[in-house]
Amino acid sequence: MNQSKKQKLEAAGWRVGSVSDFLKLTPEESAIVELRLTLSKAIKSRRLKRKMTQAEFAASLGTSQSRVNKMEAGDASVSFDLFIKSLVVSGVTVSELSKILASR
């Protein structure tokens, strides 16, 4: 948010902060949310790069289309194991995975 907009909101009595502030997340919880979002974006990007539908991608993973949808949305019910497995199955190397994680 730009500084001018922030000042106007604060002048009108609004409190401006981050999502972490609003949800009262610890730094560790914030890091987990960011990591989950980074992995979900990478999964979607890999799927689109391969020109696959969610159903086709799900079949290659041995899971359901709705599960792929949850992965791409960063749903908390998706395990980190499944995020990593999905990326590996889609052809991501350990080196590429390191770059994905470092980009966050």
ABEGO torsion letter per residue (X at the ends): XBAAAAAAAAAAGBBBBBAAAAAGBBAAAAAAAAAAAAAAAAAAAAAAAAGBBAAAAAAAAGBBAAAAAAAAAGBAABBAAAAAAAAAAAGBBAAAAAAAAAAX
